Amino acid sequence: MSCHSQTFKAMFSRLFATKNPAPAAVPEPAAEPATQEEIIERESTSELANMDFEVNIENVDMHLEEDETVATGVLASEWNGSGGCSHADIASSSDFVPPRYVHGCSKLAAERWAATLSWRATHGMDNLLSLPRLHFHTIKAHWSHFFCGRTPSDNRLVVYEHVGGLKRALAELETQHNISFQDVMTHYLYLTEYQWSILDTQPYDDDDSTLGQMIKVLDFQGLTLSDCRNTDLRTFVTWTLRTIGRHYPERCGVIYLINTPGWFNTFWTVIQRLVSDVTRQKIRICPTSKEFGPKLKAWMGGAAFLPSCMGGPVDVNGTTALCADEAKLHAHVDAHSTS
C-alpha cells in the first residue's frame, strides 16, 4: 500500500471516528419481580414434589353394612370381579389361576391370586353386591362419577370420574351427611365389583387381551395445589391406584387424564410411582380439549355421541341422566335397599 493511501486512511479515521461513536450498550430491562401468586405457586409446587403419597393400604379400613337377611356366601353374580372368571372355575381346582393374572404377571400370578382371594375373604367381596348401599345416591349426588356409555366398535365400558371435585365431595359428605371417607372407599369397591362381575363378564381371550378392558376418563378440572395437601384425597388416590391395580388387574385399556392444571407434571411425577409400568404406558395426559377431544370422539363413535362431561352433546351425569349401564347399576342398588 502506498504512503499516500496510508496517510489518507489515518486522516479519515481521525476525522470521523469521534463523529460516529459506537452506540452504547443498552442494558437489559430488569426482570419484573415475581407476583405473590407466582411465589406461592412456586413454593406450593416445590412442596407438592415432596409430598408423601405412600399409604399402607392394608391399614385402610372400609365400612361394610351388616344385613342379617343376607347369608354369607350369597352371590349377586356367578362371576368373580377380580378374577374375571366364574366362581365355578375358581372352585374347580385349588391350583386354578385366572388367565388375567397369568397374562399380567406370569411369574407371580399364583402368589398374587392367593393374595387377592385372601383380600376378598377379609372384606366379604363375594357377597358385597347383595348388601344394601345406604349412601349410594348421596355419594353420587356430591361426587360426579359414572358409566357414560360403551365404545361402539368393541363394546368397552367408558367410565368418567371427576377427580377435581373429590376433595370437596369428601368434606361435604362427612360434614353434611356423616358419611365417612371409609364409606366412600367401600362405595368405590362396590362399583368396581359390579362393573366386572355384572356389567362386563367377557372372559379373557389370549387372541385379544383388550376384551374386558375399559376406557377411563379422569377429569382434573378444578383441582388445586391446596387440594393435594388433603390427607383423605391423597389416601384415596393411593388406595385406589394400588387396591384396584392389585386385585382387578388388566382392566384398563387406556386412561385419559383430562383438564390437567399447569403444575400437573409435578403431581404426576409424585404419583406415577404408584402405578405399574404396564398401566403407565396406557395413560394419556391431556390438558385441554384440543388433546382429548378427538381421541374421545373416536372412541365414542363420533362427536354426536360424546358425553357432555367431555365436551359433547350427550347428557349423562350419573344422577338424573343415566346411560343404560348406569341405569342398571341404580336399579340393582335400589333392589337391594332396605326400607
C-alpha positions in Angstrom: 0.0 0.0 0.0 1.4 3.5 -0.9 2.3 6.1 1.7 -0.4 8.4 0.3 -3.0 5.7 0.9 -1.9 5.1 4.5 -1.9 8.8 5.2 -5.4 9.2 3.8 -6.8 6.4 5.9 -5.3 7.7 9.1 -6.8 11.2 8.4 -10.2 9.6 7.6 -10.1 7.7 10.9 -9.3 10.9 12.9 -12.0 12.9 11.2 -14.9 10.5 11.5 -14.1 8.2 14.5 -15.3 10.8 17.0 -18.3 11.8 15.0 -19.8 8.3 14.8 -19.1 6.6 18.1 -20.2 3.0 18.5 -23.7 3.0 20.2 -23.5 2.4 23.9 -24.7 -1.0 25.0 -28.4 -0.9 26.1 -28.8 -2.7 29.4 -31.4 -5.5 29.6 -34.6 -4.3 31.2 -34.8 -5.5 34.8 -36.9 -8.6 35.2 -40.3 -8.0 36.7 -40.4 -9.1 40.3 -42.5 -12.3 40.8 -46.0 -11.7 41.9 -47.2 -13.0 45.2 -49.3 -15.6 43.3 -46.3 -16.8 41.4 -44.2 -17.1 44.6 -47.0 -19.0 46.3 -47.4 -21.3 43.3 -43.6 -21.9 43.1 -43.4 -22.8 46.8 -46.5 -24.9 46.6 -45.2 -26.8 43.6 -42.0 -27.4 45.5 -44.0 -28.7 48.4 -46.0 -30.9 46.2 -42.9 -32.6 44.8 -42.0 -33.6 48.4 -45.5 -34.8 49.5 -45.8 -38.3 50.7 -48.4 -40.3 49.0 -47.2 -43.6 50.5 -50.1 -45.3 52.3 -50.2 -48.8 53.7 -53.5 -49.8 52.1 -53.7 -52.9 54.4 -54.3 -50.5 57.2 -57.1 -48.6 55.5 -60.4 -49.8 57.0 -63.7 -50.0 55.0 -67.2 -49.8 56.2 -69.5 -52.7 55.1 -73.1 -52.5 56.2 -74.3 -55.6 58.1 -77.5 -57.2 56.9 -78.7 -60.2 58.8 -81.1 -61.2 56.0 -78.1 -61.8 53.6 -76.4 -65.1 54.2 -72.7 -65.3 53.9 -71.8 -66.8 50.6 -74.9 -65.5 48.8 -73.6 -64.3 45.4 -75.1 -61.5 43.4 -73.3 -62.8 40.3 -71.8 -66.1 39.1 -68.8 -64.1 38.1 -65.8 -63.1 40.3 -65.0 -59.5 39.5 -61.3 -59.7 40.5 -60.5 -62.8 38.5 -62.7 -62.1 35.6 -63.9 -65.7 35.7 -66.7 -67.7 37.2 -66.8 -68.8 40.8 -67.2 -72.3 39.4 -63.9 -72.1 37.6 -62.2 -70.9 40.9 -63.8 -73.8 42.8 -62.8 -76.4 40.2 -59.2 -76.7 41.3 -57.0 -75.4 44.2 -54.3 -74.6 41.6 -56.6 -72.5 39.4 -55.2 -69.1 38.5 -57.4 -66.7 36.4 -55.9 -66.0 32.9 -55.9 -62.3 33.5 -53.4 -62.8 36.4 -51.3 -65.1 34.3 -51.2 -62.5 31.5 -50.5 -59.6 33.8 -47.8 -61.1 35.9 -47.0 -64.7 34.8 -44.1 -65.3 37.3 -46.1 -64.2 40.4 -49.6 -64.9 39.1 -50.3 -67.7 41.7 -49.0 -65.6 44.5 -50.9 -62.5 43.5 -54.1 -64.5 43.1 -53.7 -66.1 46.5 -53.3 -62.6 48.0 -56.5 -61.4 46.1 -58.5 -64.4 47.4 -57.4 -63.6 51.0 -58.3 -59.9 50.5 -61.7 -60.8 49.1 -62.4 -63.0 52.0 -61.4 -60.4 54.5 -63.7 -57.8 53.0 -66.6 -60.0 52.1 -66.3 -59.2 48.4 -68.1 -62.2 47.2 -71.4 -61.1 48.6 -70.8 -57.3 48.7 -73.3 -56.8 45.9 -76.0 -58.5 47.9 -75.7 -55.9 50.6 -77.7 -52.6 50.7 -75.8 -49.4 49.8 -77.4 -46.9 52.1 -75.4 -43.9 51.0 -75.2 -44.7 47.3 -77.4 -41.9 45.9 -76.0 -39.3 48.4 -72.4 -40.1 47.3 -73.5 -39.9 43.7 -75.1 -36.5 44.2 -71.9 -35.0 45.7 -69.2 -36.6 43.5 -69.5 -36.9 39.7 -68.5 -40.4 38.7 -70.4 -42.8 36.4 -70.6 -45.1 33.5 -71.2 -42.9 30.5 -71.5 -45.4 27.6 -69.7 -48.0 25.6 -67.5 -47.9 22.6 -69.4 -48.9 19.5 -66.5 -50.8 17.9 -65.7 -53.2 20.7 -68.3 -52.6 23.4 -65.9 -51.4 26.1 -67.3 -49.6 29.1 -66.4 -45.9 29.3 -66.0 -44.6 32.9 -65.8 -41.0 34.0 -64.6 -39.7 37.4 -64.2 -36.0 38.4 -61.1 -36.1 40.4 -61.1 -32.3 40.7 -64.2 -32.4 42.7 -63.3 -35.2 45.1 -61.8 -33.2 48.0 -64.9 -31.0 48.2 -67.2 -34.1 47.9 -65.4 -35.9 50.7 -65.7 -32.9 53.0 -69.4 -32.3 52.2 -70.3 -35.9 52.7 -68.7 -36.0 56.1 -69.9 -32.7 57.4 -73.4 -32.7 55.9 -74.3 -36.4 55.9 -71.9 -38.1 58.4 -70.6 -40.3 55.5 -67.0 -41.1 56.2 -64.1 -41.4 53.9 -64.2 -45.2 54.5 -67.8 -45.3 53.4 -66.8 -43.7 50.1 -64.0 -46.2 49.6 -66.4 -49.1 50.1 -68.8 -47.4 47.7 -65.9 -47.3 45.1 -65.2 -51.0 45.6 -68.9 -51.8 45.2 -68.9 -50.0 41.8 -65.7 -51.8 40.7 -67.0 -55.3 41.7 -70.3 -54.5 40.0 -68.5 -53.4 36.8 -66.5 -56.6 36.4 -68.9 -59.2 37.8 -72.2 -58.0 36.2 -71.7 -55.3 33.5 -68.7 -56.8 31.8 -68.2 -60.6 32.1 -66.2 -61.2 28.9 -63.7 -64.0 29.6 -60.1 -63.3 28.9 -59.1 -64.0 25.3 -55.4 -64.8 24.5 -56.0 -63.6 21.0 -57.4 -60.3 22.1 -56.3 -59.2 25.6 -58.2 -55.9 25.2 -61.5 -57.6 25.7 -62.9 -56.8 29.1 -60.9 -53.6 29.4 -62.4 -50.2 30.0 -61.8 -46.6 28.7 -61.3 -44.5 31.8 -61.5 -40.7 31.9 -60.2 -38.9 34.9 -61.2 -35.2 34.9 -58.9 -32.9 36.9 -60.9 -29.7 36.2 -60.9 -27.6 39.4 -58.1 -29.4 41.2 -55.9 -27.0 43.1 -52.5 -27.3 44.7 -54.1 -26.9 48.2 -56.3 -29.9 47.4 -53.2 -32.1 47.3 -52.4 -31.3 50.9 -55.6 -33.0 52.0 -54.9 -36.3 53.7 -58.1 -38.0 52.6 -57.6 -37.1 49.0 -54.0 -38.4 49.0 -55.1 -41.6 50.7 -57.9 -42.1 48.3 -55.6 -41.7 45.3 -53.0 -44.1 46.6 -55.6 -46.6 47.8 -57.4 -46.6 44.5 -54.4 -47.0 42.4 -52.9 -49.8 44.5 -56.0 -51.7 45.5 -57.6 -51.8 42.1 -54.3 -52.4 40.4 -53.6 -55.4 42.7 -57.0 -57.0 42.8 -58.5 -56.1 39.4 -55.6 -56.4 37.0 -55.5 -55.9 33.3 -58.8 -53.9 33.3 -57.7 -50.6 31.8 -57.3 -50.2 28.0 -56.5 -46.6 28.1 -56.7 -43.8 30.8 -57.2 -40.2 29.8 -56.2 -37.6 32.4 -58.1 -34.5 31.1 -58.2 -30.8 32.0 -55.0 -31.2 33.9 -53.6 -27.9 35.5 -50.3 -26.3 34.6 -48.5 -27.8 37.6 -49.8 -31.3 36.9 -46.4 -32.6 35.7 -45.1 -32.2 39.2 -48.1 -34.0 40.7 -47.7 -36.8 38.1 -44.0 -37.2 39.0 -45.0 -37.8 42.6 -47.9 -40.3 42.0 -46.7 -42.2 38.9 -44.5 -44.5 41.1 -47.8 -45.9 42.5 -48.8 -47.0 39.0 -47.5 -50.2 37.4 -45.3 -49.9 34.3 -47.9 -51.6 32.2 -50.6 -49.2 33.3 -48.3 -46.2 33.0 -47.9 -46.9 29.3 -51.7 -46.6 28.9 -52.0 -43.2 30.4 -52.6 -40.1 28.2 -52.2 -36.6 29.8 -54.5 -34.1 28.0 -54.5 -30.6 29.4 -57.2 -29.3 27.0 -60.0 -30.5 24.8 -57.7 -30.0 21.8 -55.8 -33.0 23.1 -58.5 -35.2 24.4 -61.5 -34.2 22.2 -60.5 -36.0 19.0 -59.4 -39.2 20.9 -62.6 -39.5 22.9 -64.8 -38.7 19.9 -63.1 -41.6 18.1 -63.7 -44.0 20.9 -67.4 -42.9 21.3 -68.1 -43.2 17.6 -68.2 -39.6 16.7 -68.9 -36.1 18.2 -72.6 -36.7 18.3 -72.1 -39.5 20.9 -69.6 -37.7 23.1 -70.9 -37.1 26.7 -71.3 -33.6 28.0 -68.7 -34.1 30.7 -66.2 -34.5 27.8 -67.5 -31.5 25.8 -70.1 -33.4 23.8 -73.9 -33.1 23.4 -75.0 -36.3 25.2 -76.5 -35.5 28.6 -75.2 -38.1 31.2 -74.4 -37.2 34.8 -74.7 -40.3 37.0 -77.7 -39.0 38.9 -80.6 -37.8 36.7 -79.4 -38.6 33.2 -78.2 -42.2 33.0 -76.8 -44.4 30.3 -78.0 -48.0 30.1 -75.2 -49.4 32.2 -75.5 -46.7 34.9 -79.3 -47.2 35.0 -78.8 -50.9 35.5 -76.5 -50.2 38.4 -79.0 -47.9 40.1 -81.7 -50.5 39.7 -79.5 -53.1 41.3 -78.8 -50.9 44.3 -82.4 -49.9 44.7 -83.5 -53.6 44.5 -81.2 -54.3 47.5 -82.1 -51.3 49.5 -83.8 -51.7 52.8 -86.8 -49.6 53.8 
